[in-house]
Amino acid sequence: MLKKYSTTEENILLASQLYQLDNQQTNNVHLIETLGDYLPGLLLINDMANMENIYMNNTGCQFLNQSRKEINELGSAYFKSDSFCKDEMDWIAKDFTALAKRNDDAEVRGFYQKARRNKNAEWTRYYLSGKILKGCPGCFVYIGVEIARQQNLISNINKQFDISPITPVSFQRFSTLTKREKEILFLIADGHANKQISDRLFISVFTVETHRKNINKKLGTKKLSELLRTSDLFNP
């Protein structure tokens, strides 16, 4: 049975790294390509609108024993390759296509996937986190590690990019916010009062106040200063 999600600390850290990389350092495909080959794990970009891979770093290419050009030339056949489990790829395509329709570039999805060099090779299991790539509609960026080497690789990713990961607790809490709650959180952080938020989003002041209460409850914050500190971690 396909295990879709994980809540272990290592996997939450991996998701937070992806979020930070996309928000703070890699706002387009070309910058990700520049950084990708320095990453001691998988880094890839899939175009879900056209169902094809448009970038894979050297780690992924070496594992699949194919060049980037060969992988790119596969087009939509990439998703049907013997290197991947069909049931898993069908689920991944369906799930991320649905995420593309929601267009929430703050949402990070985690999943397990197995891969192999060819149809006669043994499967290797990976854990990946993926999200919509900012500034590239329909495209998703994924970062992944081999499960057997997960903890060590995540530590190396931190060192490679000089990242101080968002704490697992903060990331877990932030991920429970709805798209509207995230929007209001960032407006609060930008100094907007409840009435200004109400006018901007065409909702009542009472609704804004309700959202603020829910945001504080989900984030575990009681003071505005605490709310702003949390917002600073995630505000693009």
Order of alpha helices (4+ residues) and beta strands (2+ residues): alpha-alpha-beta-beta-alpha-alpha-alpha-beta-beta-beta-alpha-alpha-alpha-alpha-alpha-alpha
